[in-house]
Amino acid sequence: MSNMDPVSDLLTRIRNAHMAKHDRVDVPSSKLKAEICRILKEEGFIRNYRLLEQQPFPMIRVFLEYDESGEPAITHLQRVSKPGRRVYRGADDIRPVLNGRGLGVISTNLGLLSDSQARERRVGGEVLCEVW
């Protein structure tokens, strides 16, 4: 399954790490996953991420974010566009996730953008996932 859909794999590993209260999780590295992590960090859903250039497989170490009471910053991760059913939105159809409290990650021809960045720049694309 993880080979088929690297984005789902990333989301699942983060979800599982949160449930186990880990402070970090390692995922196999890819440019796409690194870009998703960049957006999650910019939007405050993870503390940080680091590329580990180890052999035989490079990894991304994702440092998870919790609030003062120990609740994960991410309560929900959802894959929107799937390999079997791609979901595309035009610039005008990209809606705020959870009234703007959530985050949509959109793959555009300008690279990966948050839903708010995509609306700002008036570009549409493939809705990879939603997080809140």
trRosetta pair geometry for C-beta under 8 A, 3 or more apart (Angstrom, degrees):
i j d omega theta_ij theta_ji phi_ij phi_ji
1 4 5.7 -59 -157 30 36 113
1 5 6.9 -35 170 36 69 94
1 8 7.3 -82 157 99 100 128
1 9 7.2 153 117 -79 84 94
2 5 7.4 -93 -146 63 26 59
2 6 6.9 54 175 -103 69 51
2 8 7.7 -142 -116 85 51 89
2 9 3.8 79 -138 -103 86 134
2 28 7.6 104 155 21 127 131
3 6 7.8 1 -144 -64 22 77
4 8 8.0 -9 88 43 88 128
4 83 6.0 -105 163 6 94 161
5 8 4.0 35 116 19 121 115
5 9 6.4 157 97 -19 67 86
5 79 7.3 36 163 -142 137 156
5 82 6.8 -27 -114 -153 147 74
5 83 5.3 -126 -82 -22 102 115
6 9 5.3 -54 -148 36 36 119
6 10 6.4 41 154 -23 68 101
6 28 7.5 -99 -137 80 106 108
6 30 5.6 8 172 20 159 152
6 32 6.4 105 93 76 131 127
6 33 6.1 -98 151 -54 115 110
7 10 5.7 -50 -152 32 33 112
7 11 6.5 29 152 -15 65 106
7 32 6.9 -74 -71 137 91 125
7 33 7.4 -168 -96 -88 54 77
7 36 6.9 141 -128 -62 89 157
7 79 6.1 123 114 -119 107 108
7 128 5.5 -129 -145 -175 155 108
7 129 6.2 -167 168 -40 120 121
8 11 5.7 -57 -147 39 33 110
8 12 6.0 33 155 -21 67 109
8 79 4.9 -16 -91 -67 85 152
8 82 7.5 40 -58 -123 126 88
9 12 5.8 -56 -145 37 27 111
9 13 6.4 26 157 -18 63 107
9 27 7.0 138 127 -154 96 115
9 28 7.6 -9 126 37 141 105
10 13 6.0 -60 -150 36 27 108
10 14 6.5 23 155 -15 64 107
10 27 5.3 67 -114 -169 73 163
10 33 5.0 178 -83 -128 142 108
10 36 6.3 99 123 80 160 149
11 14 5.9 -57 -150 38 31 109
11 15 6.1 33 152 -21 66 109
11 77 4.3 -176 -160 142 103 130
11 78 7.6 171 -170 -40 152 5
11 79 6.0 -158 26 -56 158 90
11 129 6.0 -172 -77 -131 136 153
12 15 5.5 -54 -145 37 31 114
12 16 6.2 28 158 -17 66 107
13 16 5.9 -53 -142 39 29 109
13 17 6.2 31 157 -20 63 108
13 25 5.3 164 151 152 99 139
13 27 5.1 154 73 -88 160 108
13 62 7.9 120 111 33 111 136
14 17 5.8 -56 -146 37 29 111
14 18 6.4 32 154 -20 63 105
14 25 6.1 -169 -96 50 49 147
14 27 7.9 -32 -47 -50 80 136
14 46 7.7 -84 -136 -83 128 122
14 62 6.3 -54 -97 106 98 155
14 64 7.1 150 -153 -98 84 108
14 74 6.7 12 145 68 121 158
14 77 6.2 95 82 -40 119 164
15 18 5.9 -58 -155 34 28 112
15 19 6.6 26 152 -19 64 106
15 74 7.8 -101 -91 115 62 125
15 77 5.5 -127 -66 39 104 124
16 19 5.7 -53 -149 34 34 111
16 20 6.4 18 156 -6 66 109
16 25 7.7 116 76 -118 86 149
17 20 5.9 -65 -147 47 30 101
17 22 4.2 -74 -166 52 87 122
17 24 7.3 -71 -173 122 144 18
17 25 3.7 -100 -70 -60 155 131
17 62 7.7 146 54 82 164 111
17 64 6.0 -170 119 -50 119 143
18 21 7.3 31 -177 -78 34 32
18 22 7.5 -76 -62 42 23 78
18 64 6.2 -179 -84 -154 78 148
18 72 4.1 22 -152 -93 121 154
18 74 6.3 -113 -78 70 156 99
21 70 7.3 -3 -132 -178 113 107
22 25 5.9 95 99 -64 139 85
22 64 6.6 100 95 13 73 139
23 63 6.6 -4 151 -154 80 74
23 64 5.8 -149 -164 48 35 95
23 66 7.8 -78 -114 -6 77 118
24 61 5.7 12 176 179 125 94
24 62 6.2 163 -158 83 71 48
24 63 4.8 -30 -99 -104 99 56
24 64 6.2 -162 -86 0 36 83
25 61 7.6 167 83 -153 31 55
25 62 5.2 -15 60 58 80 101
25 64 6.8 55 -3 -42 95 111
26 52 7.1 -29 -135 24 114 142
26 59 4.6 7 -174 170 106 139
26 60 7.1 156 -154 77 57 42
26 61 5.2 -27 -97 -98 78 70
26 62 7.5 174 -89 15 26 74
27 33 6.2 -136 111 179 128 150
27 59 6.5 144 71 -163 31 83
27 60 5.2 -20 63 59 87 93
27 62 6.5 24 3 -10 109 116
28 33 7.7 118 89 14 61 164
28 57 5.8 -46 -130 163 93 130
28 58 7.7 86 -166 84 59 58
28 59 6.2 -66 -108 -111 30 68
28 60 7.7 17 102 14 18 84
29 33 6.6 -152 -152 67 38 125
29 34 6.7 29 -158 -53 86 105
29 51 6.2 71 -122 -141 138 88
29 52 7.5 -159 -52 52 128 67
29 57 7.3 167 24 161 90 80
29 58 4.0 -48 34 112 142 96
29 59 5.4 -167 -35 -127 94 10
29 60 4.8 124 -100 -35 78 84
30 33 4.6 89 54 9 85 102
30 34 6.9 -150 88 -7 42 86
31 34 5.7 -56 -149 36 31 113
31 35 6.4 32 152 -20 65 106
32 35 5.8 -58 -153 34 30 111
32 36 6.6 30 151 -19 65 103
32 112 7.5 122 -148 -53 63 135
33 36 5.5 -49 -148 34 36 112
33 37 6.4 38 151 -19 66 104
33 60 5.8 -161 120 11 117 152
34 37 5.6 -54 -151 37 32 113
34 38 6.4 41 148 -27 64 101
34 49 7.3 178 -138 120 63 138
34 51 6.5 6 -111 -80 126 110
34 60 5.9 -165 -86 -97 75 138
35 38 5.4 -44 -149 27 35 117
35 39 6.8 31 154 -14 63 101
35 111 6.8 -140 -145 176 141 100
35 112 4.2 124 149 24 125 142
36 39 6.0 -57 -156 37 33 107
36 40 6.3 34 148 -20 67 107
36 105 5.7 33 -126 -159 85 163
36 112 6.6 -107 -72 -170 54 162
36 128 7.0 -114 -98 113 116 150
36 129 7.3 43 -140 35 127 127
37 40 5.5 -53 -143 37 34 113
37 41 6.2 34 156 -19 67 104
37 46 6.6 -49 -153 53 77 151
37 49 3.9 2 168 -10 135 170
37 60 6.0 -154 -31 170 158 142
37 62 5.9 -131 -122 -104 121 102
38 41 5.9 -58 -152 36 27 109
38 42 6.4 28 152 -19 64 108
38 49 7.5 -96 -63 46 48 130
38 112 7.6 123 62 82 111 126
39 42 5.5 -51 -143 37 34 113
39 43 6.1 16 161 -6 67 112
39 103 7.1 159 147 169 107 135
39 105 5.5 133 89 -112 157 105
39 112 6.1 -106 -36 132 133 115
39 113 7.5 132 -104 -172 132 17
39 114 5.4 163 -158 -66 115 86
40 43 6.2 -68 -146 48 25 100
40 45 4.3 -83 -165 69 82 111
40 46 4.6 43 129 7 115 107
40 49 7.7 76 69 -31 112 128
40 62 8.0 9 86 -147 146 118
40 74 7.9 -19 -152 -70 117 128
40 103 7.5 151 -106 94 57 158
40 131 6.8 18 -112 50 95 175
41 44 7.7 49 -178 -64 30 22
41 45 7.5 -87 -65 53 24 70
41 46 5.4 -53 -79 71 67 91
41 47 7.5 -14 -123 106 89 18
41 48 6.0 58 -121 -114 127 35
41 49 6.1 -119 -52 3 128 97
42 114 7.2 -126 90 -41 123 130
43 103 4.9 73 156 -93 167 146
43 114 6.0 133 -65 -104 128 142
43 131 7.8 124 94 80 142 126
44 65 6.9 174 169 167 61 176
44 73 6.6 -136 140 -171 76 142
45 65 6.4 -178 159 37 27 132
45 73 5.2 175 -148 119 46 118
45 74 5.2 61 -169 -69 103 98
45 103 6.5 -102 -38 18 138 146
45 131 5.6 22 -126 139 162 141
46 49 6.3 42 116 -48 141 95
46 62 5.7 -64 -155 -175 150 96
46 63 6.3 121 169 76 96 58
46 64 6.0 -67 -134 -117 84 38
46 65 5.3 -173 -137 -12 25 103
46 73 7.1 -168 -73 63 33 135
46 74 7.6 -2 -63 -30 74 120
47 63 4.2 -69 68 113 109 106
47 64 6.6 34 3 92 100 16
47 65 4.7 152 -48 -77 75 83
48 63 4.4 17 55 42 79 127
49 60 5.7 5 -180 177 115 103
49 61 6.5 164 -158 85 60 52
49 62 4.9 -15 -107 -107 97 61
49 63 6.6 -153 -76 14 43 77
50 60 7.3 158 77 -160 38 58
50 61 4.8 -10 57 57 91 103
50 63 7.6 51 -6 -23 94 105
51 58 6.7 1 -177 177 91 116
51 59 7.8 159 -160 87 48 44
51 60 5.9 -32 -103 -105 58 72
51 61 8.0 -163 -79 19 10 76
52 58 6.4 167 87 -162 59 65
52 59 4.5 -6 58 63 113 88
52 60 7.1 -178 15 -93 83 19
52 61 5.6 70 -28 -22 117 104
53 58 5.3 -21 -125 -114 44 106
54 57 7.2 11 89 75 83 48
54 58 6.4 140 44 -110 55 44
54 59 6.3 -4 37 11 108 99
64 72 6.7 -48 173 -134 119 96
64 73 7.5 -177 176 24 73 100
64 74 7.8 -92 -151 19 96 109
65 72 7.2 92 84 -165 61 59
65 73 3.7 6 96 -7 110 137
65 74 7.5 99 58 -14 94 82
66 70 5.4 -7 170 -148 134 35
66 71 6.3 150 -160 72 82 30
66 72 5.7 -52 -103 -98 76 39
66 73 6.5 -124 -88 -28 23 77
67 70 7.2 -51 69 17 64 16
67 71 5.0 -4 37 56 107 87
67 73 6.7 126 -43 -80 79 68
71 75 7.6 -5 168 -81 108 98
72 75 6.5 151 81 -77 98 52
74 77 5.9 21 171 -52 129 98
74 131 5.7 -52 -131 -169 107 106
74 132 7.4 117 -146 94 60 18
75 132 6.1 -32 53 110 92 69
76 102 7.6 -38 71 -119 112 125
76 130 7.6 -11 119 112 103 89
76 131 6.8 163 90 -154 65 41
76 132 5.0 4 53 59 105 79
77 129 6.5 1 -174 175 80 129
77 130 7.7 165 -154 86 39 50
77 131 5.3 0 -107 -108 70 83
78 129 6.1 161 84 -161 48 79
78 130 4.9 -9 60 58 102 90
78 131 7.6 -171 23 -74 68 43
79 82 5.9 77 134 -83 120 84
79 128 7.4 -59 -144 163 67 58
79 129 5.3 -45 -108 -101 43 94
80 87 5.1 -88 141 55 96 145
80 104 7.6 9 -16 -143 152 97
80 127 4.3 -43 95 118 146 105
80 128 6.6 93 43 109 96 16
80 129 5.8 176 1 -104 86 29
80 130 5.8 77 -49 -15 116 95
81 85 7.3 -144 -154 104 52 62
81 86 4.9 22 -162 -149 108 52
81 87 4.0 -136 -85 34 81 83
81 88 7.5 62 -100 -55 133 51
81 126 4.9 -19 -26 179 174 97
81 127 5.3 141 -28 72 104 63
81 128 5.8 -58 41 -104 107 33
82 85 5.0 33 55 48 97 79
82 86 7.4 -125 59 -74 42 39
82 87 7.9 53 7 -11 61 98
83 86 7.8 2 -144 -64 18 80
86 126 6.1 -57 -170 -130 101 116
87 126 6.7 108 76 -157 56 69
87 127 4.9 -46 102 48 109 103
88 124 6.7 69 172 149 87 113
88 125 6.7 -101 -143 155 81 22
88 126 5.4 -47 -95 -92 73 59
88 127 7.3 171 -111 -1 21 80
89 93 4.3 -140 -165 93 93 105
89 94 4.9 123 119 -74 136 71
89 106 7.3 -80 52 -123 110 122
89 124 5.2 -142 104 -153 57 102
89 125 7.1 -6 55 56 73 41
89 127 5.6 51 -3 -41 114 112
90 93 4.8 79 52 11 77 107
90 94 7.7 -132 90 -25 38 81
90 124 4.1 -75 -141 -74 27 153
91 94 6.5 -46 -157 6 31 111
91 118 6.8 -154 -125 155 71 87
91 119 6.9 128 -173 -119 78 46
91 122 4.5 41 -165 -169 153 55
91 123 5.6 82 -88 21 106 2
91 124 4.6 -102 -43 -48 54 82
92 124 7.9 -37 18 -71 54 115
93 124 6.9 39 44 -118 94 121
94 104 6.7 -163 -166 82 99 151
94 106 6.5 -22 -122 -77 137 150
94 115 5.2 -174 167 -156 113 90
94 118 5.2 -61 131 101 177 124
94 119 5.5 -143 84 -68 118 88
94 124 6.5 -173 -38 -117 110 71
94 127 7.6 167 -119 -84 90 109
95 104 7.9 101 72 -28 57 149
95 115 7.5 -28 81 -176 33 140
96 99 6.0 29 113 -158 125 16
96 100 4.2 -28 -171 -66 139 66
96 102 7.6 128 162 56 71 82
96 115 6.5 148 -113 115 42 134
96 116 7.3 38 -108 -77 87 85
97 100 7.5 113 58 -82 52 16
97 101 7.5 -101 102 66 74 54
97 102 3.2 -88 117 90 107 113
97 103 5.9 -63 50 28 138 12
97 104 4.9 154 -38 -43 122 86
97 115 6.1 137 -14 13 98 157
97 130 4.9 173 -125 -152 142 111
97 131 7.5 77 119 52 159 44
97 132 6.1 -156 135 -55 113 114
98 101 4.5 -70 113 59 110 92
98 102 3.6 95 25 -13 112 111
98 132 4.7 66 2 -101 154 158
100 116 7.5 66 -136 -77 88 118
101 132 6.0 66 110 -142 88 116
102 130 6.0 30 153 179 131 95
102 131 6.1 170 -167 87 88 45
102 132 3.3 -56 -102 -73 100 111
103 114 5.7 -64 -156 -145 98 104
103 115 6.6 176 -166 11 47 102
103 130 6.9 162 85 -156 50 54
103 131 4.7 -13 60 60 100 96
103 132 6.9 162 15 -73 68 64
104 114 6.9 110 68 -174 58 57
104 115 3.3 65 50 -54 106 121
104 118 7.8 -63 92 24 110 134
104 127 5.8 -45 -173 -144 117 101
104 129 7.5 178 -151 93 53 40
104 130 5.1 -24 -101 -101 70 81
105 112 6.1 -5 -175 -169 96 109
105 113 7.8 158 -156 81 52 35
105 114 6.7 -43 -100 -109 55 49
105 115 7.6 -69 -51 -39 20 76
105 127 7.6 112 75 -164 51 54
105 128 4.6 -47 96 59 100 110
105 129 5.1 13 39 53 112 79
105 130 7.6 -159 13 -78 73 34
105 131 7.3 45 -22 -4 103 108
106 112 7.1 150 78 -155 45 57
106 113 5.2 -25 66 66 97 83
106 114 7.4 59 17 157 91 10
106 115 6.0 108 -23 -90 116 57
106 118 4.5 10 57 -58 151 151
106 123 7.9 155 123 103 134 91
106 124 7.6 -111 -174 -172 136 38
106 125 4.6 114 167 67 97 113
106 126 6.9 150 -161 73 62 41
106 127 5.7 -32 -103 -101 77 55
106 128 6.9 -177 -101 5 20 85
107 111 7.9 -75 -148 169 59 28
107 112 5.7 -31 -101 -97 61 72
107 125 5.0 -151 86 156 48 126
107 126 4.4 -10 54 58 105 98
107 128 5.5 87 -25 -46 100 110
108 111 6.7 -1 65 56 80 30
108 112 7.4 137 22 -108 75 20
108 113 5.4 -3 12 11 125 116
108 118 5.9 167 -50 -116 140 103
108 121 7.9 133 122 86 168 128
108 123 4.5 76 -158 128 143 127
108 124 6.9 152 -114 96 100 24
108 125 3.6 -119 -87 -47 62 144
109 123 6.8 -129 39 -163 82 134
109 125 7.0 -165 -14 -93 60 112
110 113 6.4 33 84 -43 108 124
110 121 6.5 -46 20 129 166 158
110 123 5.8 146 4 29 118 173
112 128 7.5 -22 -129 1 108 144
113 117 3.9 -132 -173 92 106 118
113 118 4.5 140 98 -59 129 80
113 121 7.0 -107 -132 31 164 130
113 123 7.2 99 24 71 154 117
113 125 7.6 117 36 28 104 145
114 117 4.6 95 51 6 77 103
114 118 7.0 -142 91 -7 39 86
115 118 5.6 -54 -148 35 33 113
115 119 6.5 33 154 -18 66 103
116 119 5.8 -51 -148 36 34 110
116 120 6.2 39 151 -23 64 107
117 120 5.5 -53 -147 36 32 117
117 121 6.2 10 161 -1 67 110
118 121 6.3 -66 -142 49 26 95
118 123 5.4 -99 -153 72 75 78
118 124 7.0 81 177 -105 119 26
118 125 6.6 -116 -130 21 134 109
119 122 7.2 22 -177 -77 32 44
127 130 7.4 5 172 -50 111 90
